[in-house]
Amino acid sequence: MEKIEIFWDPRGFKIDALSHKRYLRTTDGDSPFISMSIRMLSLDTPEVHYPGNQNPSKQDANLKQLADWIKKGKSPIKKGLGDYLYPKLSTGKAGTLQEEQGKKATEEFKKILELKLTRPNKKTKRRVFIYAAEEHFDKYNRLLAYISPKYSPKELKSISREDRATFNLLMIKSGWAALFLIYPSMPRHADLVMLQKAAKEAYEKKRGCWRDPMMLTGYEFRMC
């Protein structure tokens, strides 16, 4: 008789959890389909809802007050950062701009999805390829991943790495997302080079969000 291996789940051992997800359907006894949100990695777009479910525009007065504190030296930040943030916050509309750009980033993402997921025959849609990070979920129970259109093996042989770019890269390239790398969820070296190149080009050519000198990236807005 062959030996049997027993896998022990010791007390206190925890595995990644997804919290509550919406059940969609099932195809057989062990294959349920659920609805799951994804947090795309290595990028950050302007906020539409922050903090919590609030509209960023509601923070206009608070951000203006922060600008006044920076000017008077009451805010405990370094001078260089204060000099950078002050003109952006002192407009009194920093939150409104954040919200407006967040909505535009959402529309840009929808356009990119429609363009890249539509097959050449214009009649059918591609599936989405998901590459999950080593750290699977964030604190909001979203799957951390890079996503791209799914191409057939034959197609992959005839297109370049840039032509099969992830949606993460395409959003950065459009200028509606800033490069936002967080360890340990780092891209492969070749992908990192493309992300950095796309971010630099979008900034220098003033694409998307970068057209407005008063813009705050999503992480800058959250920090303030």
Backbone as JSON, one array per atom type, in Angstrom:
{
  "sequence": "MEKIEIFWDPRGFKIDALSHKRYLRTTDGDSPFISMSIRMLSLDTPEVHYPGNQNPSKQDANLKQLADWIKKGKSPIKKGLGDYLYPKLSTGKAGTLQEEQGKKATEEFKKILELKLTRPNKKTKRRVFIYAAEEHFDKYNRLLAYISPKYSPKELKSISREDRATFNLLMIKSGWAALFLIYPSMPRHADLVMLQKAAKEAYEKKRGCWRDPMMLTGYEFRMC",
  "N": [[0.85, -1.2, 0.0], [0.54, 2.24, -0.83], [2.21, 5.05, 0.68], [0.49, 7.52, 2.6], [0.18, 10.96, 2.48], [-0.34, 13.46, 4.88], [-1.73, 16.59, 5.2], [-1.35, 19.06, 7.47], [-3.27, 21.45, 9.14], [-2.34, 23.76, 11.17], [-3.33, 25.19, 14.36], [-4.17, 28.61, 14.37], [-3.01, 29.16, 11.95], [-3.3, 31.05, 9.02], [-4.94, 31.69, 5.92], [-5.05, 33.52, 2.8], [-7.89, 35.59, 2.58], [-11.04, 36.4, 1.07], [-13.21, 37.8, 1.93], [-16.64, 38.8, 1.59], [-18.21, 37.88, -1.4], [-20.05, 38.36, -4.44], [-22.21, 35.88, -5.54], [-22.49, 34.41, -8.74], [-23.07, 32.29, -10.69], [-23.11, 28.71, -11.34], [-21.3, 26.03, -12.85], [-20.81, 23.37, -12.47], [-20.53, 20.87, -9.86], [-18.26, 21.74, -8.43], [-17.45, 24.23, -9.29], [-18.06, 27.25, -8.87], [-19.05, 30.55, -9.95], [-17.98, 33.77, -9.15], [-18.33, 37.28, -8.34], [-15.68, 39.52, -8.51], [-13.62, 42.2, -7.49], [-10.84, 43.99, -8.91], [-7.67, 45.32, -8.16], [-5.69, 47.15, -10.06], [-2.23, 46.82, -10.61], [0.78, 48.78, -10.02], [0.01, 51.3, -10.87], [-1.76, 54.42, -10.45], [-4.72, 56.15, -10.35], [-6.51, 59.33, -10.47], [-8.72, 60.07, -7.72], [-12.17, 59.15, -7.38], [-13.9, 58.61, -5.4], [-13.21, 59.47, -2.27], [-12.26, 60.64, 0.97], [-13.3, 57.32, 1.95], [-16.54, 56.85, 0.76], [-16.96, 59.41, -0.03], [-17.21, 62.36, -2.1], [-14.37, 63.71, -3.69], [-14.48, 66.46, -4.18], [-15.67, 67.58, -1.99], [-13.65, 68.11, -0.3], [-12.44, 70.48, -0.89], [-12.35, 72.89, 0.7], [-10.96, 72.0, 2.97], [-8.49, 71.32, 1.88], [-7.69, 73.78, 0.94], [-7.37, 75.08, 3.37], [-5.22, 73.62, 4.35], [-3.28, 74.5, 2.58], [-3.04, 77.15, 3.46], [-1.96, 76.69, 6.0], [0.48, 75.6, 5.27], [1.66, 77.82, 4.04], [1.91, 79.52, 6.24], [3.68, 78.15, 7.75], [2.74, 76.29, 9.54], [2.23, 73.68, 9.02], [3.6, 70.47, 9.43], [5.68, 69.76, 7.36], [8.35, 69.24, 4.99], [10.13, 71.96, 3.46], [10.53, 71.83, 0.66], [8.54, 70.02, -0.24], [6.32, 71.41, 0.62], [6.48, 73.73, -0.96], [5.97, 72.61, -3.4], [3.36, 71.57, -3.15], [1.74, 73.73, -2.33], [0.83, 75.71, -4.41], [-0.96, 74.08, -5.79], [-2.88, 73.33, -3.92], [-3.84, 75.73, -2.99], [-5.63, 76.8, -4.76], [-8.21, 76.33, -4.08], [-9.82, 74.55, -5.29], [-8.84, 72.02, -5.46], [-9.79, 69.49, -4.72], [-12.07, 69.27, -6.31], [-10.93, 69.27, -8.88], [-9.51, 66.89, -8.69], [-11.6, 65.01, -8.54], [-12.9, 65.45, -11.01], [-10.87, 64.73, -12.81], [-10.6, 62.11, -12.05], [-12.99, 60.99, -12.96], [-12.65, 61.34, -15.7], [-10.46, 59.7, -16.11], [-11.65, 57.25, -15.62], [-13.42, 57.09, -17.8], [-11.56, 57.01, -19.88], [-10.34, 54.56, -19.38], [-12.47, 52.83, -19.89], [-12.74, 53.25, -22.65], [-10.3, 52.25, -23.59], [-10.54, 49.57, -22.82], [-12.72, 48.77, -24.44], [-11.6, 49.12, -26.99], [-9.32, 47.39, -27.01], [-10.31, 44.89, -26.29], [-12.06, 44.19, -28.25], [-12.31, 42.05, -30.92], [-10.6, 41.63, -34.15], [-12.64, 41.03, -35.99], [-14.72, 42.56, -35.14], [-17.02, 41.6, -33.98], [-16.94, 39.88, -31.82], [-15.74, 39.54, -28.42], [-12.6, 39.63, -26.73], [-11.28, 37.54, -24.12], [-10.15, 38.28, -20.77], [-6.84, 38.32, -19.62], [-5.38, 37.49, -16.58], [-2.86, 38.33, -14.34], [-1.86, 37.56, -11.34], [-0.55, 39.09, -8.35], [2.25, 38.41, -6.11], [1.54, 38.98, -3.5], [-1.67, 38.54, -2.84], [-4.16, 39.94, -2.24], [-5.54, 43.19, -1.41], [-6.18, 45.49, 1.34], [-8.82, 46.03, 0.99], [-9.88, 43.76, 0.03], [-9.54, 43.35, -2.67], [-8.43, 41.8, -5.66], [-5.04, 41.82, -6.41], [-3.47, 42.67, -9.33], [-2.1, 42.35, -12.69], [-3.58, 43.07, -15.75], [-4.63, 42.06, -19.01], [-5.55, 41.93, -22.55], [-6.56, 38.7, -23.72], [-4.65, 36.79, -25.8], [-4.37, 34.5, -28.57], [-2.13, 31.64, -28.9], [-1.06, 31.7, -31.5], [-1.42, 34.38, -32.23], [0.23, 35.62, -30.37], [2.75, 35.02, -31.29], [3.12, 36.72, -33.37], [2.98, 39.36, -32.56], [4.42, 42.19, -30.86], [5.92, 42.71, -27.57], [5.09, 45.19, -26.62], [2.78, 45.6, -28.14], [1.06, 43.79, -27.04], [0.43, 44.86, -24.62], [-0.29, 45.34, -21.11], [-3.35, 46.43, -19.54], [-2.72, 48.0, -17.45], [-0.29, 49.21, -18.18], [-1.18, 50.59, -20.47], [-2.94, 52.49, -19.44], [-1.2, 54.12, -17.99], [0.37, 55.02, -20.08], [-1.49, 56.56, -21.43], [-1.64, 58.79, -19.88], [-3.51, 59.16, -17.94], [-3.1, 57.87, -15.64], [-0.8, 57.54, -12.96], [2.52, 56.28, -12.51], [2.95, 53.84, -10.03], [4.55, 52.13, -7.94], [4.66, 49.38, -5.75], [6.3, 47.52, -3.37], [5.84, 44.12, -2.29], [4.86, 43.72, -4.84], [5.99, 43.82, -7.56], [6.63, 44.47, -11.05], [7.92, 42.37, -13.73], [11.33, 42.74, -14.93], [11.54, 43.59, -17.67], [8.96, 44.52, -18.12], [8.85, 46.51, -16.21], [10.67, 48.37, -17.22], [9.27, 49.22, -19.51], [7.02, 50.37, -18.3], [8.16, 52.52, -16.89], [9.21, 54.0, -19.0], [6.86, 54.64, -20.4], [5.52, 56.2, -18.47], [7.26, 58.38, -18.17], [7.22, 59.45, -20.76], [4.49, 60.14, -21.03], [4.27, 62.11, -19.08], [6.14, 64.06, -19.97], [5.05, 64.77, -22.42], [2.71, 65.82, -21.67], [0.22, 64.42, -21.43], [-3.19, 63.41, -20.84], [-3.95, 63.59, -17.41], [-1.7, 65.09, -16.87], [-1.76, 67.4, -18.32], [-2.81, 69.53, -16.92], [-1.3, 71.77, -14.84], [-1.96, 72.05, -12.18], [-2.74, 69.65, -11.19], [-3.16, 66.87, -8.93], [-1.7, 63.79, -8.16], [-3.31, 60.62, -7.53], [-2.24, 59.45, -5.19], [-1.0, 61.64, -4.02], [-3.17, 63.27, -3.44], [-4.54, 61.66, -1.56], [-2.64, 61.61, 0.46], [-2.62, 64.29, 1.28]],
  "CA": [[0.0, 0.0, 0.0], [1.34, 3.46, -0.9], [2.14, 5.93, 1.85], [-0.46, 8.62, 2.48], [0.67, 12.2, 3.09], [-1.39, 14.22, 5.55], [-1.41, 18.01, 5.31], [-1.88, 19.52, 8.75], [-3.59, 22.87, 9.23], [-2.16, 24.05, 12.59], [-4.13, 26.26, 14.95], [-3.57, 29.93, 14.2], [-2.54, 29.36, 10.59], [-4.3, 31.77, 8.24], [-4.73, 31.8, 4.49], [-5.66, 34.74, 2.26], [-9.35, 35.55, 2.54], [-11.64, 37.33, 0.13], [-14.4, 38.4, 2.51], [-17.89, 38.41, 0.94], [-18.28, 38.14, -2.84], [-21.37, 38.07, -5.01], [-22.32, 34.64, -6.32], [-23.1, 34.64, -10.05], [-23.67, 31.06, -11.22], [-22.23, 27.56, -11.23], [-21.33, 25.16, -14.02], [-20.89, 22.01, -11.96], [-20.5, 20.77, -8.41], [-17.11, 22.35, -7.77], [-17.0, 25.39, -10.06], [-18.93, 28.43, -8.8], [-18.54, 31.81, -10.48], [-18.26, 34.87, -8.24], [-17.92, 38.61, -8.79], [-14.52, 39.95, -7.74], [-12.99, 43.44, -7.96], [-9.39, 43.92, -9.1], [-6.88, 46.56, -8.05], [-4.59, 47.05, -11.02], [-0.96, 47.13, -9.97], [1.81, 49.68, -10.56], [-0.53, 52.57, -11.34], [-2.69, 55.09, -9.55], [-5.49, 57.17, -11.05], [-7.17, 60.27, -9.56], [-9.82, 59.48, -6.96], [-13.56, 59.53, -7.61], [-14.52, 58.49, -4.07], [-12.21, 59.47, -1.19], [-12.12, 59.41, 1.76], [-14.48, 56.47, 1.96], [-17.38, 57.04, -0.41], [-17.19, 60.84, -0.23], [-16.68, 62.98, -3.3], [-13.19, 64.53, -3.41], [-14.81, 67.89, -4.24], [-16.06, 68.04, -0.65], [-12.43, 68.42, 0.44], [-11.86, 71.73, -1.38], [-12.08, 73.82, 1.8], [-9.92, 71.43, 3.82], [-7.22, 71.4, 1.16], [-7.34, 75.21, 0.94], [-6.87, 75.36, 4.71], [-3.88, 73.03, 4.42], [-2.41, 75.43, 1.86], [-2.8, 78.28, 4.36], [-1.05, 76.22, 7.05], [1.8, 75.47, 4.65], [2.18, 79.17, 3.84], [2.23, 80.1, 7.54], [4.65, 77.3, 8.43], [2.08, 75.52, 10.59], [2.13, 72.27, 8.62], [4.9, 69.82, 9.67], [6.26, 69.11, 6.19], [9.57, 69.88, 4.52], [9.89, 73.13, 2.61], [10.43, 71.45, -0.75], [7.22, 69.44, -0.47], [5.35, 72.49, 0.8], [6.55, 74.59, -2.15], [5.36, 71.86, -4.51], [1.92, 71.38, -2.94], [1.01, 74.96, -2.04], [0.05, 76.27, -5.52], [-2.01, 73.15, -6.19], [-3.92, 73.32, -2.9], [-4.33, 77.09, -2.71], [-6.66, 77.19, -5.73], [-9.54, 76.14, -3.5], [-10.57, 73.59, -6.11], [-8.0, 70.83, -5.64], [-10.65, 68.3, -4.63], [-12.93, 69.25, -7.5], [-10.1, 68.84, -10.01], [-9.23, 65.46, -8.49], [-12.81, 64.27, -8.9], [-13.11, 65.58, -12.46], [-9.87, 63.92, -13.5], [-10.92, 60.72, -11.76], [-14.07, 60.58, -13.87], [-12.08, 61.26, -17.05], [-9.63, 58.49, -16.13], [-12.58, 56.13, -15.73], [-13.89, 57.04, -19.18], [-10.44, 56.59, -20.71], [-10.17, 53.13, -19.16], [-13.56, 52.16, -20.61], [-12.42, 53.32, -24.08], [-9.2, 51.32, -23.84], [-11.11, 48.23, -22.72], [-13.52, 48.53, -25.64], [-10.7, 49.03, -28.14], [-8.39, 46.26, -26.95], [-11.02, 43.61, -26.13], [-12.81, 43.91, -29.46], [-11.52, 41.29, -31.89], [-10.56, 42.24, -35.49], [-13.91, 40.87, -36.72], [-15.65, 43.55, -34.58], [-18.25, 40.94, -33.55], [-16.75, 39.16, -30.56], [-14.82, 40.15, -27.46], [-11.56, 38.79, -26.14], [-11.29, 37.36, -22.68], [-9.11, 39.03, -20.08], [-5.8, 37.53, -18.97], [-5.08, 38.05, -15.26], [-1.61, 37.89, -13.73], [-1.97, 37.98, -9.95], [0.7, 39.4, -7.66], [2.65, 37.49, -5.04], [0.6, 39.33, -2.44], [-2.87, 38.41, -3.67], [-5.27, 40.84, -1.98], [-5.28, 44.38, -0.61], [-7.01, 45.58, 2.55], [-10.23, 46.11, 0.58], [-10.2, 42.44, -0.52], [-9.46, 43.36, -4.13], [-7.33, 41.01, -6.2], [-3.96, 42.64, -6.94], [-3.11, 41.98, -10.57], [-1.9, 42.99, -13.99], [-4.57, 42.47, -16.65], [-4.42, 42.37, -20.43], [-6.38, 41.11, -23.43], [-6.03, 37.35, -23.91], [-4.36, 36.5, -27.2], [-4.12, 33.1, -28.88], [-0.7, 31.36, -29.12], [-0.69, 32.14, -32.84], [-1.33, 35.85, -32.21], [1.38, 36.02, -29.56], [3.97, 34.86, -32.09], [3.21, 37.76, -34.41], [2.89, 40.72, -32.01], [5.5, 42.54, -29.94], [5.55, 42.84, -26.17], [4.36, 46.45, -26.47], [1.46, 45.45, -28.75], [0.2, 43.01, -26.14], [0.59, 45.54, -23.34], [-1.34, 45.23, -20.11], [-4.17, 47.63, -19.37], [-1.97, 48.8, -16.49], [0.65, 50.01, -18.97], [-1.91, 51.47, -21.38], [-3.47, 53.63, -18.68], [-0.06, 55.01, -17.71], [0.74, 55.6, -21.36], [-2.5, 57.57, -21.79], [-1.48, 59.96, -19.02], [-4.59, 59.24, -16.95], [-2.65, 57.13, -14.45], [0.6, 57.75, -12.6], [3.25, 55.08, -12.11], [2.82, 53.7, -8.58], [5.12, 50.82, -7.64], [4.64, 49.01, -4.34], [6.91, 46.23, -3.08], [6.58, 43.22, -3.19], [4.11, 43.48, -6.09], [6.76, 44.49, -8.61], [6.57, 43.81, -12.35], [9.18, 41.83, -14.24], [12.23, 43.82, -15.35], [11.18, 44.1, -19.0], [7.72, 45.29, -17.97], [9.19, 47.71, -15.43], [11.29, 49.32, -18.15], [8.2, 49.79, -20.35], [6.19, 51.22, -17.45], [8.91, 53.75, -16.62], [9.28, 54.73, -20.27], [5.52, 55.17, -20.68], [5.23, 57.25, -17.5], [8.11, 59.53, -18.51], [6.73, 60.02, -22.01], [3.19, 60.76, -20.77], [4.52, 63.34, -18.31], [6.83, 65.05, -20.79], [4.17, 65.2, -23.51], [1.52, 66.4, -21.03], [-0.98, 63.68, -21.78], [-4.14, 63.13, -19.78], [-3.92, 64.42, -16.2], [-0.51, 65.94, -16.81], [-1.99, 68.66, -19.03], [-3.13, 70.57, -15.95], [-0.21, 71.9, -13.86], [-2.49, 72.04, -10.81], [-3.21, 68.31, -10.86], [-2.57, 66.04, -7.89], [-1.88, 62.36, -8.4], [-4.18, 60.01, -6.53], [-1.54, 59.26, -3.91], [-0.77, 62.96, -3.42], [-4.46, 63.7, -2.87], [-4.8, 60.87, -0.34], [-1.67, 62.05, 1.46], [-3.05, 65.59, 1.8]],
  "C": [[0.88, 1.24, 0.0], [1.15, 4.3, 0.35], [1.18, 7.08, 1.57], [0.12, 9.85, 3.19], [-0.51, 12.98, 3.66], [-0.93, 15.67, 5.69], [-2.13, 18.57, 6.53], [-2.1, 21.02, 8.72], [-3.51, 23.27, 10.7], [-3.03, 25.2, 13.07], [-3.42, 27.6, 14.78], [-3.07, 30.19, 12.79], [-3.64, 30.01, 9.77], [-3.94, 31.75, 6.77], [-5.41, 33.09, 4.01], [-7.17, 34.57, 2.17], [-9.88, 36.63, 1.62], [-12.85, 38.06, 0.68], [-15.63, 37.94, 1.73], [-17.86, 38.8, -0.54], [-19.64, 37.72, -3.37], [-21.33, 36.8, -5.86], [-23.03, 34.93, -7.63], [-23.81, 33.4, -10.57], [-22.7, 29.91, -10.96], [-22.38, 26.69, -12.47], [-21.35, 23.7, -13.64], [-20.7, 22.04, -10.44], [-19.33, 21.41, -7.71], [-16.6, 23.59, -8.49], [-18.0, 26.54, -10.01], [-18.26, 29.63, -9.45], [-18.94, 32.92, -9.5], [-17.81, 36.19, -8.86], [-16.79, 39.09, -7.9], [-13.92, 41.23, -8.33], [-11.48, 43.26, -8.01], [-8.79, 45.29, -8.87], [-5.68, 46.39, -8.97], [-3.3, 47.56, -10.39], [-0.11, 48.12, -10.75], [1.26, 50.97, -11.15], [-1.5, 53.13, -10.32], [-3.4, 56.19, -10.33], [-6.1, 58.14, -10.04], [-8.41, 59.64, -8.93], [-11.18, 60.03, -7.4], [-14.33, 59.5, -6.29], [-13.41, 58.4, -3.03], [-12.35, 60.76, -0.38], [-13.42, 58.63, 1.83], [-15.25, 56.62, 0.67], [-17.68, 58.51, -0.69], [-16.62, 61.31, -1.56], [-15.47, 63.83, -2.94], [-13.48, 66.03, -3.41], [-15.22, 68.45, -2.89], [-14.84, 68.42, 0.2], [-11.78, 69.74, 0.0], [-11.45, 72.66, -0.24], [-10.96, 73.31, 2.7], [-8.54, 71.54, 3.18], [-6.74, 72.85, 1.08], [-6.78, 75.61, 2.31], [-5.46, 74.8, 4.9], [-2.87, 73.93, 3.71], [-2.06, 76.63, 2.73], [-1.82, 77.89, 5.46], [0.37, 76.08, 6.51], [2.44, 76.84, 4.5], [2.64, 79.8, 5.15], [3.24, 79.27, 8.33], [4.06, 76.46, 9.54], [1.98, 74.03, 10.26], [3.5, 71.61, 8.74], [5.43, 69.05, 8.46], [7.49, 69.89, 5.75], [9.25, 70.98, 3.51], [9.71, 72.75, 1.14], [9.07, 70.88, -1.11], [6.14, 70.51, -0.35], [5.3, 73.41, -0.42], [5.88, 73.92, -3.35], [3.84, 71.81, -4.37], [1.13, 72.68, -2.86], [0.22, 75.5, -3.23], [-1.1, 75.37, -5.96], [-3.19, 73.18, -5.22], [-4.58, 74.67, -2.71], [-5.4, 77.55, -3.69], [-8.06, 77.13, -5.14], [-10.4, 75.15, -4.26], [-9.79, 72.31, -6.34], [-8.81, 69.54, -5.61], [-11.54, 68.15, -5.84], [-12.16, 68.77, -8.71], [-9.79, 67.35, -9.91], [-10.42, 64.61, -8.94], [-13.07, 64.3, -10.4], [-12.14, 64.7, -13.23], [-10.09, 62.43, -13.24], [-11.99, 60.17, -12.69], [-13.54, 60.44, -15.3], [-11.18, 60.03, -17.19], [-10.49, 57.24, -16.28], [-13.07, 55.97, -17.16], [-12.79, 56.58, -20.12], [-10.23, 55.08, -20.59], [-11.24, 52.34, -19.92], [-13.27, 52.14, -22.12], [-11.32, 52.33, -24.44], [-9.68, 49.88, -23.79], [-11.88, 47.87, -23.99], [-12.62, 48.31, -26.86], [-9.9, 47.73, -28.14], [-9.09, 44.9, -26.82], [-11.87, 43.25, -27.34], [-11.91, 43.21, -30.48], [-11.55, 41.98, -33.27], [-11.87, 42.11, -36.27], [-15.01, 41.81, -36.24], [-16.93, 42.93, -34.01], [-18.12, 40.28, -32.19], [-15.72, 39.87, -29.69], [-13.78, 39.14, -26.99], [-11.83, 38.6, -24.66], [-10.14, 38.16, -22.08], [-8.13, 38.07, -19.42], [-5.42, 38.24, -17.67], [-3.8, 37.46, -14.71], [-1.59, 38.43, -12.31], [-0.6, 38.2, -9.32], [1.01, 38.35, -6.6], [1.8, 37.72, -3.8], [-0.77, 39.47, -3.1], [-3.92, 39.5, -3.47], [-4.84, 42.06, -1.17], [-6.25, 44.43, 0.57], [-8.5, 45.72, 2.24], [-10.7, 44.82, -0.08], [-10.27, 42.44, -2.04], [-8.27, 42.51, -4.57], [-6.29, 41.95, -6.81], [-3.42, 41.97, -8.19], [-2.76, 42.93, -11.7], [-2.91, 42.31, -14.92], [-4.32, 42.93, -18.08], [-5.41, 41.58, -21.27], [-5.74, 39.73, -23.57], [-5.88, 37.07, -25.4], [-4.1, 35.01, -27.38], [-2.62, 32.88, -29.05], [-0.21, 31.84, -30.48], [-0.51, 33.66, -32.88], [-0.08, 36.3, -31.46], [2.69, 35.92, -30.32], [4.18, 36.01, -33.06], [3.14, 39.19, -33.88], [3.99, 40.94, -30.98], [4.99, 42.62, -28.5], [4.74, 44.12, -25.95], [2.94, 46.35, -27.04], [0.51, 44.63, -27.89], [0.27, 43.56, -24.71], [-0.58, 45.3, -22.41], [-2.16, 46.52, -20.09], [-3.5, 48.57, -18.36], [-1.04, 49.76, -17.24], [-0.09, 51.01, -19.85], [-2.5, 52.68, -20.67], [-2.37, 54.63, -18.34], [0.35, 55.74, -18.98], [-0.22, 56.71, -21.78], [-2.36, 58.86, -21.0], [-2.56, 60.1, -17.97], [-4.29, 58.4, -15.72], [-1.18, 57.43, -14.22], [1.23, 56.41, -12.25], [3.27, 55.01, -10.59], [3.26, 52.29, -8.2], [5.13, 50.56, -6.14], [5.24, 47.62, -4.18], [6.01, 45.44, -2.13], [5.9, 42.99, -4.54], [4.75, 44.21, -7.26], [6.63, 43.75, -9.93], [7.92, 43.21, -12.72], [10.01, 42.97, -14.82], [11.82, 44.43, -16.69], [9.92, 44.95, -18.93], [7.95, 46.58, -17.19], [9.79, 48.78, -16.33], [10.22, 50.0, -19.02], [7.31, 50.73, -19.54], [6.87, 52.56, -17.19], [8.99, 54.62, -17.87], [7.95, 55.39, -20.59], [5.17, 56.32, -19.76], [6.0, 58.53, -17.83], [7.59, 60.24, -19.76], [5.39, 60.74, -21.81], [3.35, 62.08, -20.04], [5.13, 64.43, -19.2], [5.95, 65.6, -21.91], [2.83, 65.74, -23.0], [0.22, 65.73, -21.48], [-1.9, 63.55, -20.57], [-4.09, 64.12, -18.63], [-2.8, 65.44, -16.22], [-0.67, 67.24, -17.57], [-2.22, 69.82, -18.07], [-2.03, 70.66, -14.9], [-0.67, 71.87, -12.41], [-2.95, 70.65, -10.36], [-2.45, 67.71, -9.68], [-2.74, 64.58, -8.3], [-2.8, 61.81, -7.32], [-3.5, 59.88, -5.18], [-1.21, 60.59, -3.24], [-2.04, 63.48, -2.76], [-4.75, 62.96, -1.57], [-3.87, 61.29, 0.79], [-2.13, 63.36, 2.11], [-4.3, 65.47, 2.66]]
}
